[in-house]
Amino acid sequence: MSDGQATLNKWQRKQERAEDGDKSAREKMKKAISGAMKDPVTHKNLSQELLRARQGGGGAVKNREGYGDDGEVFTGINEDRPWERD
């Protein structure tokens, strides 16, 4: 077997393991959601969240202040003249 073929085989095995892991995770998630949907309160909350997600999300993103290394405040607001903030 050539060195290139060994590398391809290794990659294919890695790919197959990743796909198997993904399939397993999906099955576990389905079981977890199915179990959670048996509780009426959780069922209602999940249903509302799914409906909200299908309708375009949960509203506008709020601007929050953040601080840089030098103490400068970043507001997240797109301003043409940031020196006139305050």
Backbone as a printed PyTorch tensor [residue, N CA C, xyz], in Angstrom:
tensor([[[  0.8520,  -1.1760,   0.0000],
         [  0.0000,   0.0000,   0.0000],
         [  0.8950,   1.2360,   0.0000]],

        [[  0.5690,   2.1500,  -0.8530],
         [  1.3820,   3.3590,  -0.9330],
         [  1.0770,   4.2730,   0.2500]],

        [[  1.9870,   5.2000,   0.4870],
         [  1.8270,   6.1420,   1.5960],
         [  0.5970,   7.0210,   1.3980]],

        [[  0.3240,   7.3800,   0.1570],
         [ -0.8470,   8.2020,  -0.1410],
         [ -2.1490,   7.4610,   0.1430]],

        [[ -2.1660,   6.1690,  -0.1920],
         [ -3.3720,   5.3560,   0.0640],
         [ -3.6080,   5.2050,   1.5610]],

        [[ -2.5520,   5.0610,   2.3330],
         [ -2.6850,   4.9480,   3.7900],
         [ -3.2710,   6.2350,   4.3640]],

        [[ -2.8250,   7.3500,   3.8370],
         [ -3.3480,   8.6390,   4.3040],
         [ -4.8330,   8.7740,   3.9660]],

        [[ -5.2010,   8.3600,   2.7570],
         [ -6.6140,   8.4110,   2.3580],
         [ -7.4620,   7.4950,   3.2340]],

        [[ -6.9730,   6.2920,   3.5130],
         [ -7.7080,   5.3610,   4.3630],
         [ -7.8860,   5.9280,   5.7710]],

        [[ -6.8370,   6.5530,   6.2790],
         [ -6.9100,   7.1660,   7.6050],
         [ -7.9560,   8.2770,   7.6070]],

        [[ -7.9620,   9.0970,   6.5760],
         [ -8.9410,  10.1820,   6.4770],
         [-10.3590,   9.6270,   6.3800]],

        [[-10.5410,   8.5520,   5.5880],
         [-11.8680,   7.9600,   5.4470],
         [-12.3710,   7.3930,   6.7720]],

        [[-11.4940,   6.7380,   7.5410],
         [-11.8970,   6.2170,   8.8480],
         [-12.2740,   7.3550,   9.7910]],

        [[-11.5040,   8.4250,   9.7520],
         [-11.8010,   9.5840,  10.5890],
         [-13.1450,  10.1890,  10.1970]],

        [[-13.4100,  10.2810,   8.9090],
         [-14.6700,  10.8230,   8.4050],
         [-15.8460,   9.9410,   8.8360]],

        [[-15.6710,   8.6150,   8.7420],
         [-16.7290,   7.6930,   9.1420],
         [-17.0180,   7.7890,  10.6330]],

        [[-15.9750,   7.9340,  11.4550],
         [-16.1750,   8.0910,  12.8990],
         [-16.9190,   9.3790,  13.2120]],

        [[-16.5740,  10.4500,  12.5000],
         [-17.2530,  11.7350,  12.7080],
         [-18.7320,  11.6300,  12.3240]],

        [[-19.0280,  10.9520,  11.2200],
         [-20.4120,  10.7780,  10.7870],
         [-21.1880,   9.9170,  11.7760]],

        [[-20.5470,   8.8620,  12.2880],
         [-21.1920,   8.0120,  13.2930],
         [-21.4730,   8.8030,  14.5710]],

        [[-20.5260,   9.6230,  14.9800],
         [-20.7150,  10.4580,  16.1600],
         [-21.8550,  11.4460,  15.9710]],

        [[-21.9490,  12.0210,  14.7810],
         [-23.0200,  12.9570,  14.4700],
         [-24.3750,  12.2600,  14.5130]],

        [[-24.4390,  11.0740,  13.9320],
         [-25.6890,  10.3070,  13.9190],
         [-26.1060,   9.9550,  15.3460]],

        [[-25.1470,   9.5410,  16.1570],
         [-25.4230,   9.1950,  17.5490],
         [-25.9210,  10.4150,  18.3280]],

        [[-25.2810,  11.5530,  18.1170],
         [-25.6890,  12.7830,  18.8020],
         [-27.0960,  13.1940,  18.3950]],

        [[-27.4260,  13.0380,  17.1260],
         [-28.7760,  13.3750,  16.6560],
         [-29.8260,  12.4810,  17.3170]],

        [[-29.5210,  11.1900,  17.4100],
         [-30.4550,  10.2590,  18.0360],
         [-30.6500,  10.5890,  19.5160]],

        [[-29.5630,  10.8960,  20.2050],
         [-29.6610,  11.2590,  21.6190],
         [-30.4730,  12.5440,  21.7950]],

        [[-30.2770,  13.5130,  20.8970],
         [-31.0130,  14.7670,  20.9720],
         [-32.5010,  14.5200,  20.7390]],

        [[-32.8350,  13.6530,  19.7890],
         [-34.2410,  13.3340,  19.5360],
         [-34.8790,  12.7220,  20.7770]],

        [[-34.1660,  11.8070,  21.4370],
         [-34.6930,  11.1700,  22.6410],
         [-34.8600,  12.1950,  23.7660]],

        [[-33.8970,  13.0960,  23.9000],
         [-33.9780,  14.1130,  24.9550],
         [-35.1530,  15.0590,  24.7150]],

        [[-35.3400,  15.4820,  23.4740],
         [-36.4570,  16.3810,  23.1520],
         [-37.7820,  15.6510,  23.3340]],

        [[-37.8310,  14.3970,  22.9100],
         [-39.0510,  13.6140,  23.0760],
         [-39.4140,  13.4740,  24.5480]],

        [[-38.4210,  13.2170,  25.3880],
         [-38.6560,  13.1200,  26.8240],
         [-39.0920,  14.4490,  27.4220]],

        [[-38.4880,  15.5230,  26.9770],
         [-38.8260,  16.8490,  27.5020],
         [-40.2340,  17.2720,  27.0810]],

        [[-40.6560,  16.8460,  25.9140],
         [-41.9750,  17.2420,  25.4180],
         [-43.1080,  16.5780,  26.1950]],

        [[-42.7980,  15.5700,  27.0130],
         [-43.8300,  14.9190,  27.8250],
         [-44.2640,  15.7970,  28.9960]],

        [[-43.3970,  16.7210,  29.4170],
         [-43.7590,  17.6620,  30.4760],
         [-44.5540,  18.8030,  29.8420]],

        [[-45.7820,  19.0770,  30.3280],
         [-46.6250,  20.0920,  29.6700],
         [-46.0220,  21.4970,  29.6530]],

        [[-45.3470,  21.8980,  30.7180],
         [-44.7660,  23.2410,  30.7640],
         [-43.6100,  23.3490,  29.7710]],

        [[-42.7530,  22.3330,  29.7580],
         [-41.6290,  22.3240,  28.8130],
         [-42.1420,  22.2720,  27.3860]],

        [[-43.1770,  21.4810,  27.1560],
         [-43.7760,  21.3770,  25.8170],
         [-44.2460,  22.7520,  25.3390]],

        [[-44.9220,  23.4800,  26.2160],
         [-45.4160,  24.8120,  25.8610],
         [-44.2570,  25.7690,  25.5760]],

        [[-43.2320,  25.7590,  26.4340],
         [-42.0930,  26.6610,  26.2400],
         [-41.3360,  26.3550,  24.9520]],

        [[-41.0720,  25.0760,  24.7030],
         [-40.3650,  24.7060,  23.4720],
         [-41.1780,  25.0550,  22.2370]],

        [[-42.4770,  24.8250,  22.3040],
         [-43.3460,  25.1620,  21.1640],
         [-43.3080,  26.6570,  20.8740]],

        [[-43.3550,  27.4600,  21.9220],
         [-43.2990,  28.9190,  21.7310],
         [-41.9570,  29.3460,  21.1600]],

        [[-40.8580,  28.7420,  21.6350],
         [-39.5380,  29.0920,  21.1050],
         [-39.4030,  28.6980,  19.6370]],

        [[-39.9070,  27.5220,  19.2770],
         [-39.8530,  27.1040,  17.8740],
         [-40.6760,  28.0310,  16.9880]],

        [[-41.8530,  28.4170,  17.4580],
         [-42.6930,  29.3370,  16.6980],
         [-41.9970,  30.6760,  16.5110]],

        [[-41.3950,  31.1920,  17.5870],
         [-40.6850,  32.4680,  17.5230],
         [-39.4960,  32.3830,  16.5530]],

        [[-38.7760,  31.2620,  16.5820],
         [-37.6320,  31.0930,  15.6800],
         [-38.0770,  31.0560,  14.2300]],

        [[-39.1950,  30.4000,  13.9580],
         [-39.7010,  30.3330,  12.5830],
         [-40.2130,  31.6760,  12.0910]],

        [[-40.6160,  32.5350,  13.0150],
         [-41.1390,  33.8460,  12.6390],
         [-40.0420,  34.8940,  12.5240]],

        [[-38.8120,  34.5200,  12.7540],
         [-37.7210,  35.4660,  12.5320],
         [-36.9530,  35.8650,  13.7660]],

        [[-37.0460,  35.1220,  14.8320],
         [-36.2060,  35.4170,  15.9850],
         [-36.9420,  36.1140,  17.1040]],

        [[-36.1550,  36.5880,  18.0500],
         [-36.7240,  37.1350,  19.2670],
         [-36.6790,  38.6350,  19.3700]],

        [[-36.5950,  39.3460,  18.2940],
         [-36.6130,  40.8020,  18.3710],
         [-35.2560,  41.4140,  18.0790]],

        [[-35.1890,  42.7010,  18.2980],
         [-33.9680,  43.4500,  17.9830],
         [-32.8740,  43.1600,  19.0080]],

        [[-31.6620,  43.2180,  18.5520],
         [-30.5090,  43.0200,  19.4230],
         [-30.2790,  44.3010,  20.2160]],

        [[-30.0690,  44.1490,  21.5120],
         [-29.8400,  45.3090,  22.3560],
         [-28.3620,  45.6720,  22.3440]],

        [[-28.0890,  46.9760,  22.3260],
         [-26.7040,  47.4310,  22.4230],
         [-26.2610,  47.3430,  23.8670]],

        [[-25.0620,  46.8180,  24.0770],
         [-24.5170,  46.7140,  25.4200],
         [-23.1440,  47.3620,  25.4290]],

        [[-22.8190,  47.9730,  26.5440],
         [-21.5160,  48.6130,  26.6460],
         [-20.4520,  47.5780,  26.9360]],

        [[-19.2910,  47.7910,  26.3640],
         [-18.1270,  46.9660,  26.6410],
         [-16.9380,  47.8770,  26.8710]],

        [[-15.9300,  47.3680,  27.5100],
         [-14.7730,  48.1900,  27.8460],
         [-13.5160,  47.5940,  27.2250]],

        [[-12.7220,  48.4590,  26.6010],
         [-11.4660,  48.0370,  26.0100],
         [-10.3530,  47.9930,  27.0380]],

        [[ -9.1530,  47.6550,  26.5930],
         [ -7.9970,  47.5450,  27.4880],
         [ -7.6510,  48.8740,  28.1430]],

        [[ -7.9020,  49.9660,  27.4330],
         [ -7.5320,  51.2800,  27.9580],
         [ -8.7010,  51.9730,  28.6550]],

        [[ -9.7980,  51.2440,  28.9000],
         [-10.9310,  51.8210,  29.6040],
         [-11.9310,  52.5000,  28.6940]],

        [[-11.6750,  52.5250,  27.3830],
         [-12.6060,  53.1590,  26.4540],
         [-13.8950,  52.3460,  26.3800]],

        [[-15.0230,  53.0340,  26.3490],
         [-16.3160,  52.3710,  26.3190],
         [-16.7200,  52.1250,  24.8690]],

        [[-17.0920,  50.8800,  24.5610],
         [-17.6080,  50.5270,  23.2490],
         [-19.1030,  50.2740,  23.4040]],

        [[-19.9130,  51.0360,  22.7180],
         [-21.3570,  50.9130,  22.8860],
         [-21.9790,  49.9960,  21.8480]],

        [[-21.3140,  49.7000,  20.7570],
         [-21.8970,  48.8870,  19.7130],
         [-22.7630,  49.6840,  18.7640]],

        [[-22.8500,  50.9860,  18.9740],
         [-23.6470,  51.8440,  18.1020],
         [-22.7410,  52.3440,  16.9810]],

        [[-23.1890,  52.1880,  15.7540],
         [-22.4090,  52.6210,  14.6110],
         [-22.5140,  54.1400,  14.5090]],

        [[-21.4380,  54.8090,  14.7960],
         [-21.4350,  56.2710,  14.7730],
         [-20.3840,  56.7680,  13.7840]],

        [[-20.7300,  57.8260,  13.0810],
         [-19.7760,  58.4250,  12.1630],
         [-18.7220,  59.2370,  12.9030]],

        [[-19.1000,  59.7990,  14.0710],
         [-18.1950,  60.6520,  14.8240],
         [-18.1230,  60.1680,  16.2810]],

        [[-17.3380,  59.1150,  16.5300],
         [-17.3190,  58.5260,  17.8690],
         [-16.7650,  59.4560,  18.9390]],

        [[-16.0150,  60.5030,  18.5560],
         [-15.4660,  61.4140,  19.5390],
         [-16.5410,  62.3050,  20.1620]],

        [[-17.7550,  62.2990,  19.5880],
         [-18.8450,  63.0970,  20.1300],
         [-19.8610,  62.2210,  20.8760]],

        [[-19.4150,  61.1060,  21.4070],
         [-20.3080,  60.1560,  22.0770],
         [-21.0270,  60.7430,  23.2590]],

        [[-20.2950,  61.2760,  24.2170],
         [-20.9090,  61.6790,  25.4880],
         [-21.2160,  63.1220,  25.5000]]])
